Amino acid sequence: MQGVKNIYVITQHTTRTGEPKLVDECTYPLTGAGVVSRIFTDLAVVDVTDKGFQVVELAPGVTFEEVQEKTGAPIQPAD
């Protein structure tokens, strides 16, 4: 990922069984740890910061509490 300034991920917020995809620690082998800067899900746009996940924008009709409940790591509201 040499020379790339931003890596974005587009995914569903949870698995088909409702498990969070945004978690504290990955359990799968990684090709680039710590390189993702923003995640776009069906529930929110989330920045990955040094302090953890931070909501940038919520999808229409989605509350921060719903996103927090479906995230497997601490998440902060937008500034």
Kinemage of the C-alpha trace (Angstrom):
@kinemage 1
@onewidth
@group {chain A} dominant
@subgroup {mainchain}
@vectorlist {calphas} color= white
{ca met a 1} P 0.000 0.000 0.000
{ca gln a 2} L 2.930 2.214 -0.646
{ca gly a 3} L 2.100 5.834 -1.425
{ca val a 4} L -1.629 5.469 -0.705
{ca lys a 5} L -2.878 8.173 1.658
{ca asn a 6} L -6.398 6.889 2.329
{ca ile a 7} L -7.926 3.429 2.292
{ca tyr a 8} L -11.724 3.220 2.364
{ca val a 9} L -13.793 0.119 3.093
{ca ile a 10} L -17.405 -0.385 2.000
{ca thr a 11} L -19.262 -3.113 3.901
{ca gln a 12} L -22.398 -4.059 5.798
{ca his a 13} L -22.173 -3.045 9.463
{ca thr a 14} L -22.933 -6.581 10.657
{ca thr a 15} L -22.677 -10.136 9.370
{ca arg a 16} L -25.709 -12.071 8.123
{ca thr a 17} L -26.140 -13.412 11.638
{ca gly a 18} L -26.006 -9.944 13.221
{ca glu a 19} L -22.434 -10.076 14.546
{ca pro a 20} L -20.478 -6.789 14.383
{ca lys a 21} L -17.952 -6.388 11.581
{ca leu a 22} L -16.325 -3.363 13.223
{ca val a 23} L -14.350 -4.843 16.117
{ca asp a 24} L -11.447 -4.019 18.440
{ca glu a 25} L -9.130 -6.620 16.951
{ca cys a 26} L -9.169 -8.561 13.699
{ca thr a 27} L -9.270 -12.348 13.901
{ca tyr a 28} L -8.389 -12.960 10.237
{ca pro a 29} L -4.899 -12.679 8.741
{ca leu a 30} L -4.233 -9.141 7.510
{ca thr a 31} L -2.284 -7.915 4.519
{ca gly a 32} L -2.164 -4.357 5.834
{ca ala a 33} L -2.811 -3.705 9.512
{ca gly a 34} L -3.828 -0.187 10.509
{ca val a 35} L -4.249 1.158 6.980
{ca val a 36} L -8.017 1.781 6.799
{ca ser a 37} L -8.973 5.412 7.347
{ca arg a 38} L -12.739 5.394 6.685
{ca ile a 39} L -15.481 2.755 6.657
{ca phe a 40} L -18.786 3.164 4.818
{ca thr a 41} L -21.546 0.851 6.079
{ca asp a 42} L -25.291 0.604 5.642
{ca leu a 43} L -25.663 2.365 9.029
{ca ala a 44} L -22.965 5.029 9.098
{ca val a 45} L -19.759 6.510 7.802
{ca val a 46} L -17.032 5.844 10.384
{ca asp a 47} L -13.508 7.218 10.604
{ca val a 48} L -10.745 5.055 12.058
{ca thr a 49} L -8.658 7.328 14.275
{ca asp a 50} L -5.869 6.930 16.817
{ca lys a 51} L -8.604 7.113 19.474
{ca gly a 52} L -10.758 4.432 17.811
{ca phe a 53} L -13.899 4.567 15.693
{ca gln a 54} L -15.688 7.892 15.239
{ca val a 55} L -19.018 8.361 13.476
{ca val a 56} L -18.857 10.942 10.689
{ca glu a 57} L -22.426 10.582 9.439
{ca leu a 58} L -25.440 8.397 10.173
{ca ala a 59} L -27.648 6.843 7.505
{ca pro a 60} L -31.183 8.278 7.326
{ca gly a 61} L -33.349 6.960 10.163
{ca val a 62} L -30.405 5.435 12.064
{ca thr a 63} L -29.532 6.582 15.586
{ca phe a 64} L -26.093 6.733 17.159
{ca glu a 65} L -27.320 4.299 19.822
{ca glu a 66} L -28.190 1.734 17.118
{ca val a 67} L -24.732 2.055 15.570
{ca gln a 68} L -23.110 1.809 18.992
{ca glu a 69} L -25.102 -1.340 19.780
{ca lys a 70} L -24.071 -3.007 16.495
{ca thr a 71} L -20.374 -2.127 16.745
{ca gly a 72} L -17.991 -4.530 18.465
{ca ala a 73} L -15.650 -1.804 19.712
{ca pro a 74} L -15.986 1.575 21.411
{ca ile a 75} L -17.301 4.216 19.015
{ca gln a 76} L -17.504 7.970 19.446
{ca pro a 77} L -20.206 10.274 18.106
{ca ala a 78} L -19.418 12.896 15.475
{ca asp a 79} L -17.829 16.115 16.740
